[in-house]
Amino acid sequence: MLEKIGINFLVLEKYNSIAPDLGASIGIFPNGFRILDQLGCFDAISKLVEGADGFELLEMKNEFGQTIQRLEKASEKIQHRIAYAPVFIDRQMIIQILYDNLRDKSTVVTGKGVQHVEQHPDHVRVQTTDGTMFTGELLVGADGIYSTVRKEMWRQADQARPGYFPLSDRTNTATEYCCIFGISKPTSKVPKCSSFNVMGRGHSYLVATGPNHRVYWFLFKKLSSVAYGIEDKYPRYTEDERDALAAEHADDVLNEELRFGELYANRTTATLQALPEVIFSKWHYGRIVTIGDAAHKLNPIGGQGGNSAIEDAAVLTNQLFKLAPTSEEDQAWTDNDISEALERTFSLRYDRVASLVKMSHDLQTLQALDSFFTRILAKFVIPHSSPVSVLDQFSSTARPAARLEMVEIPNRPHAELYDDEKPAKSVDSKRIFSFFAYGAFTLVSALVLGQLGAQGLHQIWKRCTIL
């Protein structure tokens, strides 16, 4: 995105390769897809999923693996409404597409995990784990829920302005669920071009197909007790604990032909992680800002983690674009410039993210039959509800989405207008809660900001550097 508007940047990637295979999938939903389309990634993504559309058939299944809701040709119907059909792909694949789309590949350096950060009146300095020093005018931390950048930002604020970041941000973060997410080899027991959710008592599943008909799957499990706090307070798991949880659920029925144990035995990769849920009260301090999972963590069942990070990056880019210098001599960003841009980014994003955090939590509560009320819904309401509610959910989630304001949106016909396409700002429409969890597990890429871009438009900003 920054390359698109001519701002110098450097992406510090902690892994030793551009697109490491971490065994994770990502759902690109319409709100994120529209921004990626602005950046020229549409064709490459579409080619990857050609003939392997995981949203062609959507199903909801009860705890016995019986279908209680079904929507055929879902991709076609979603695309008709809001221009973009959602897709499932490997996280590695989307990162590679973003990197390939960069004009200047030297803007991404690998093996440079952030270790220490210093702020100065007109710049920020970063020391990486190998001892290398980098200097820029702004540091953007898109390094996930275990963010080193956020830790360094909090450390500096605690020293200079105690209380700036409230203690509640570090003590009230709740972790109610964990998840085994994995990829398995194709099987005839999972229909091609399909996705389905399976309810359970204290657990739930998402199963979806992707490129080459591989099977992405997720077992969400409620913890015996809620864990509070961040970082060292998040539960950590071993491979033995992962295998034990899988064995506990091996006989769970996913559909008429498949049990979870078969899918797990057919895996190529699987990881067990805790699922904290939080939106931090502040995202920036001085010349440091966090976005994506470093600023807010959603339950991944809603599929909005990565897409929210893409929206964050777009809104931040919009605000930096407004700092355009008036002359060659007036290029440096003052502390006040930075503060105003980052505060606007936060204010424009907070309510939107908060609504998605709640939506994702509610979906998980429903899927895991977490209360008497949700069990009543699952048994008596959902089987008789219209699958059109699925389309309503996709539309209502996508319409308020952000985009790059300075970049043209390709003309793709759609029946419903996004909020920013309407002639005047409208009152937020009432959100329709869907009883169909269309979620996908997403992991925020640390390369979200800086990997997205094409040819620069404003060369006058060439000396403004963002890390």
PyMOL commands that set and color helices and strands:
alter all, ss='L'
color gray80, all
select helices_A, chain A and resi 3-5+30-38+42-48+74-82+91-100+105-107+148-160+168-171+211-213+231-233+239-248+260-265+292-294+300-302+305-321+335-367+372-384+388-398+419-421+448-451+459-461
alter helices_A, ss='H'
color red, helices_A
select strands_A, chain A and resi 8-9+11-12+25-28+57-61+67-72+87-90+108-109+114-120+123-128+133-136+139-141+174-184+194-199+203-209+215-228+267-279+284-285+288-290+296-297+465-466
alter strands_A, ss='S'
color yellow, strands_A
deselect
rebuild
show_as cartoon
